[in-house]
Amino acid sequence: MRYAIIADIHANLNAFEAILDDMERRGGVDEIWCLGDIVGYGPDPHECIERLRQYNHVCVAGNHDWGAIGQISTADFNPDAALACQWTAGQLNKKDIKYLEKLPLTIDKDIFTLVHGSPREPIWEYVISASIARENFNFFQSPYCLVGHSHVPIVFREEDGSFTSSRLVDNIGLAVGESRLILNPGGVGQPRDGDPRASYAIYDSETRIVKPHRIPYDVAAVQDRMMDKGLPVRLAVRLQQGI
């Protein structure tokens, strides 16, 4: 079985379509595992939800998903994110809202636990260091955990009492073995590792390899749409920089 691991689409339909096209070119997948934040920041929230729902998939709730429907407060969002969240709320239809309302905080799939932020705090916590990862290994029972939220493709390992991290590299497979892992496939719609290309991964359960991929897309077209929609300029500018 083959699974696409995606996170943080953030209403960027161009980026999402680019990874879907790439996924099909690589032979397709049996299921998409989405790690939350389908909406927020970008110009096409309804379209991204609708597109995801056309595929066999599972998805957990992200902070922007719940913020857009009032399920959590946006008081802790930065001003640009809060404005985008308010705009997003006006773009969703009843089916979109119902879909987002029903997203769970965690999902267990085979040997993986799926969350948006962290297994300890699925909505808000960023797993961005080995020290934070170390604390979070106690909060899931499966061998491996998949997270999003930071928009950075990275893996944290627990092995013989030590905790290490390394960046995922485009098209270089990661063997899933005895070490427990917390893995982030990076962001589809708003990467933050200095590389503006859309990021995702494919997991093959037969080979037990997770392979990350970076896919170029038309960033300028998305920026133009964001400006047309009146979304904050800073959110558009950062797409080109991958930050």
NORCOR-V849697 format. One record per residue. N is the residue number from 1. RES is the residue in one small letter. OMEGA is omega in radians with two decimals (none if undefined). D_LAST is the distance of its C-alpha to the last C-alpha in Angstrom with 1 decimal. Layout:
n/res/omega/d_last
N/RES/OMEGA/D_LAST
N/RES/OMEGA/D_LAST
//
This chain:
n/res/omega/d_last
1/m/3.14/33.2
2/r/-3.07/29.7
3/y/3.00/26.8
4/a/3.12/23.3
5/i/-3.09/20.8
6/i/3.11/17.9
7/a/2.95/15.6
8/d/3.03/13.5
9/i/3.06/14.7
10/h/2.99/13.9
11/a/3.11/16.6
12/n/-3.04/15.0
13/l/3.14/18.4
14/n/3.12/17.7
15/a/-3.13/15.2
16/f/3.12/17.7
17/e/3.14/20.7
18/a/-3.14/19.2
19/i/3.07/19.1
20/l/3.09/22.4
21/d/3.14/23.9
22/d/3.12/22.8
23/m/-3.14/24.2
24/e/3.11/27.5
25/r/-3.14/27.7
26/r/3.05/27.5
27/g/3.11/30.5
28/g/3.13/29.1
29/v/3.09/28.9
30/d/-3.10/31.3
31/e/3.01/28.8
32/i/3.01/25.2
33/w/-3.10/23.8
34/c/-3.03/21.1
35/l/2.97/19.4
36/g/-3.03/18.8
37/d/3.00/16.7
38/i/-3.05/18.2
39/v/-3.11/17.7
40/g/3.10/15.7
41/y/-2.95/13.2
42/g/-2.97/14.5
43/p/-3.01/17.9
44/d/-3.09/20.0
45/p/-3.14/20.5
46/h/-3.08/24.2
47/e/-3.14/23.9
48/c/3.07/21.4
49/i/-3.11/23.7
50/e/-3.12/26.7
51/r/3.12/25.3
52/l/-3.08/24.5
53/r/3.07/28.0
54/q/-3.11/29.6
55/y/2.94/28.8
56/n/-3.01/30.5
57/h/2.89/27.8
58/v/-3.09/27.2
59/c/3.04/24.4
60/v/-3.11/23.7
61/a/2.98/22.6
62/g/-3.10/19.1
63/n/3.11/18.7
64/h/3.07/17.7
65/d/-3.12/20.7
66/w/3.11/23.0
67/g/-3.11/21.7
68/a/-3.12/22.4
69/i/3.08/25.9
70/g/-3.13/26.7
71/q/2.94/27.1
72/i/3.12/25.0
73/s/3.05/24.5
74/t/-3.11/21.3
75/a/-3.13/22.4
76/d/3.06/19.8
77/f/3.00/16.9
78/n/-3.02/15.0
79/p/3.13/16.8
80/d/3.14/14.4
81/a/-3.14/14.2
82/a/3.11/18.0
83/l/3.12/18.8
84/a/3.14/17.1
85/c/3.10/19.0
86/q/3.10/22.2
87/w/-3.13/21.8
88/t/-3.11/21.2
89/a/-3.13/24.4
90/g/-3.11/26.4
91/q/-3.03/25.4
92/l/3.03/26.6
93/n/-3.06/30.2
94/k/3.12/32.5
95/k/3.09/31.9
96/d/-3.10/28.1
97/i/3.12/28.7
98/k/3.12/31.3
99/y/-3.12/29.1
100/l/3.13/26.2
101/e/-3.04/28.9
102/k/-3.14/30.3
103/l/3.13/27.2
104/p/3.10/28.0
105/l/-3.14/26.0
106/t/3.05/26.8
107/i/3.02/28.4
108/d/3.11/30.2
109/k/3.09/30.4
110/d/-3.08/32.8
111/i/-3.08/31.4
112/f/2.90/28.0
113/t/-3.12/26.9
114/l/3.04/24.1
115/v/3.07/22.2
116/h/-3.06/18.9
117/g/3.12/18.1
118/s/3.07/20.7
119/p/3.12/24.4
120/r/-3.12/25.4
121/e/-2.94/23.5
122/p/-3.08/22.4
123/i/-2.89/20.7
124/w/-2.95/18.9
125/e/3.04/18.6
126/y/3.01/15.5
127/v/-3.00/16.8
128/i/3.12/14.6
129/s/3.13/17.5
130/a/-3.14/20.9
131/s/3.08/22.7
132/i/3.11/21.2
133/a/-3.11/21.8
134/r/3.13/25.3
135/e/-3.05/26.3
136/n/3.11/25.1
137/f/3.12/27.2
138/n/-3.00/30.1
139/f/2.99/29.0
140/f/-3.03/29.4
141/q/-3.11/32.5
142/s/3.11/31.3
143/p/-2.99/30.5
144/y/3.11/26.9
145/c/3.09/24.2
146/l/-3.12/21.3
147/v/3.01/18.4
148/g/2.93/15.1
149/h/-3.11/13.2
150/s/3.14/10.5
151/h/-3.12/9.0
152/v/3.12/9.6
153/p/-3.02/12.8
154/i/3.08/15.1
155/v/3.07/18.8
156/f/-3.08/21.0
157/r/2.96/24.7
158/e/-3.08/27.8
159/e/3.09/30.7
160/d/3.07/33.9
161/g/3.10/32.7
162/s/-3.07/29.6
163/f/-3.09/25.9
164/t/3.10/23.4
165/s/3.04/19.9
166/s/3.11/18.5
167/r/3.01/15.6
168/l/-3.07/16.6
169/v/-3.11/17.2
170/d/3.02/17.5
171/n/3.06/21.1
172/i/-3.04/22.4
173/g/3.07/24.3
174/l/3.13/24.4
175/a/3.08/27.9
176/v/-3.05/28.5
177/g/-3.05/31.4
178/e/-3.13/33.0
179/s/3.00/30.1
180/r/-3.04/28.5
181/l/2.82/24.8
182/i/-2.97/21.8
183/l/3.09/19.4
184/n/-3.11/16.0
185/p/-3.06/15.6
186/g/-3.06/11.8
187/g/3.04/10.7
188/v/-2.92/12.7
189/g/3.12/11.4
190/q/3.13/7.7
191/p/-3.11/6.3
192/r/3.12/3.9
193/d/3.14/6.0
194/g/3.14/5.5
195/d/-3.05/7.8
196/p/-3.13/7.7
197/r/3.09/11.1
198/a/-3.05/12.2
199/s/3.02/13.1
200/y/3.14/16.4
201/a/3.03/19.5
202/i/3.09/23.3
203/y/3.09/25.8
204/d/-3.06/29.4
205/s/3.10/31.8
206/e/3.12/34.6
207/t/-3.08/32.8
208/r/3.10/30.7
209/i/2.99/27.7
210/v/-3.12/24.1
211/k/3.12/22.4
212/p/3.13/18.7
213/h/3.04/17.8
214/r/-3.00/15.0
215/i/3.07/16.0
216/p/3.06/15.3
217/y/-3.08/15.9
218/d/-3.12/16.5
219/v/-3.09/13.3
220/a/3.13/15.4
221/a/3.11/17.9
222/v/3.10/15.5
223/q/3.11/14.4
224/d/3.14/18.1
225/r/3.10/19.0
226/m/3.11/16.7
227/m/3.11/18.4
228/d/-3.11/21.7
229/k/-3.14/21.3
230/g/3.10/20.5
231/l/-3.07/17.1
232/p/-3.09/15.1
233/v/-3.08/13.9
234/r/3.14/10.7
235/l/3.11/9.7
236/a/-3.09/10.8
237/v/-3.04/9.3
238/r/3.11/5.6
239/l/-3.13/7.0
240/q/-3.07/8.2
241/q/-3.10/5.5
242/g/-3.12/3.8
243/i/none/0.0
//
